[in-house]
Amino acid sequence: MDPTLHDEEKIFVNKFEELDRGDVVIIRGDEKNYVKRLIGFPGDELEMKDDQLYINGQQWDEDYLAENRKAADGIVSKLTGDFGPLTVPSDHYYVMGDNRLVSRDSRNGLGFIEKERIIGVSKFVWYPFTSMRKVE
């Protein structure tokens, strides 16, 4: 999730928060938990084409990728490879990490995420204290 979150940071997680598109969520894994961005809801049609995300045929602005796009400029032609269109099954979600070039997410290993595996929504970084901030 770099640069949104960094290694060793501690985050506050709200287990009772309503899920919104773009939320940073914690996902229960078999051996470890994952922190990813919530992209697709049940029934959504998703497509990534020419580094642009489309949700149900509408272009979705991913402002949170600006820093990673800048860092990747000149190194790779696309931050996120093309996929889809695909439809998110009922009772499942689609997630991607912000560090798209190296993220293990719904595109490559995690697959669609069952609702019961979502632990909660990350609200803010509380440690280290010098890095305290809202997660966006």
C-alpha positions in Angstrom: 0.0 0.0 0.0 3.0 2.3 -0.3 3.0 5.3 -0.3 -0.4 5.4 1.4 0.8 3.2 4.3 4.4 2.3 5.2 6.0 -0.8 6.9 5.8 -0.8 10.7 3.0 1.8 10.9 0.1 1.0 13.2 -3.4 1.8 12.0 -6.7 2.2 13.7 -9.4 -0.1 12.2 -13.1 0.4 12.5 -14.8 -2.9 12.4 -18.3 -1.4 12.1 -17.8 1.1 9.3 -20.0 0.9 6.2 -17.9 0.0 3.2 -17.3 2.7 0.6 -15.5 2.4 -2.7 -11.9 3.5 -2.3 -11.7 2.5 1.4 -8.5 1.0 2.7 -9.7 -2.3 4.2 -8.0 -5.1 6.2 -8.6 -8.6 4.9 -8.2 -11.8 6.8 -5.8 -14.1 5.1 -4.7 -17.7 5.9 -1.4 -16.8 7.5 -1.4 -13.0 7.6 -3.8 -10.1 7.0 -3.7 -7.8 4.0 -4.3 -4.1 3.6 -5.8 -3.2 0.2 -8.0 -0.6 -1.4 -11.7 -1.6 -2.0 -12.4 -1.2 -5.7 -15.4 -3.4 -6.7 -18.7 -4.3 -4.9 -20.9 -7.3 -5.6 -22.3 -7.0 -9.1 -19.9 -4.3 -10.3 -18.4 -4.7 -13.8 -14.7 -3.7 -13.7 -12.3 -3.0 -16.5 -8.8 -1.6 -16.5 -7.8 -0.2 -19.9 -4.7 1.9 -20.7 -4.1 2.5 -17.0 -7.7 3.8 -16.5 -10.2 2.1 -14.2 -13.8 1.7 -15.4 -16.5 0.7 -13.0 -19.9 -0.1 -14.5 -18.7 1.6 -17.7 -17.9 4.9 -15.9 -14.3 6.2 -15.6 -13.1 6.1 -11.9 -10.5 8.6 -10.9 -7.8 7.0 -8.7 -6.2 10.2 -7.2 -4.5 8.0 -4.5 -2.2 6.6 -7.2 -0.7 10.0 -8.2 2.6 9.5 -6.3 3.1 6.0 -7.6 2.4 7.0 -11.2 5.0 9.8 -10.8 7.5 7.4 -9.4 6.9 4.8 -12.2 7.0 7.4 -15.0 9.8 6.5 -17.4 10.2 3.0 -15.9 7.0 1.4 -17.0 4.3 2.5 -19.5 1.4 1.4 -17.3 1.1 1.3 -13.5 -1.8 -1.2 -13.7 -2.1 -3.9 -16.4 -5.2 -4.2 -18.4 -7.9 -6.6 -17.3 -11.6 -7.3 -17.7 -14.3 -6.6 -18.2 -15.1 -8.8 -15.2 -18.1 -9.0 -12.9 -17.7 -9.2 -9.1 -19.8 -12.1 -7.8 -22.5 -11.6 -5.1 -21.2 -11.4 -1.5 -17.6 -10.7 -2.8 -15.4 -7.7 -3.3 -12.5 -6.8 -5.6 -9.4 -5.1 -4.0 -6.1 -3.7 -5.3 -3.1 -2.4 -3.6 -1.9 1.2 -4.2 1.6 -0.1 -5.1 0.2 -1.7 -8.2 3.5 -2.9 -9.7 4.2 -5.3 -6.8 0.9 -5.7 -5.0 -0.7 -9.1 -4.3 -4.4 -8.4 -4.7 -7.6 -9.6 -6.5 -5.7 -9.4 -9.8 -3.0 -12.0 -8.9 -3.5 -14.3 -5.9 -6.2 -13.0 -3.6 -9.0 -13.3 -6.1 -12.5 -12.0 -5.2 -12.8 -11.4 -1.4 -15.7 -12.8 0.6 -17.5 -10.2 2.7 -16.8 -12.1 5.9 -13.0 -11.9 5.3 -13.1 -8.1 5.5 -12.1 -7.2 9.1 -12.7 -3.5 8.9 -11.8 -0.1 7.4 -8.5 1.6 8.1 -9.2 5.1 9.5 -5.9 6.6 10.6 -2.2 5.9 11.3 -1.6 6.2 15.0 2.0 5.1 15.3 4.7 6.3 15.0 3.3 9.3 16.6 5.3 11.6 14.3 3.4 10.1 11.3 -0.1 10.3 12.8 -2.6 11.0 9.9 -5.9 10.1 8.4 -5.8 7.2 5.8 -7.2 8.3 2.5 
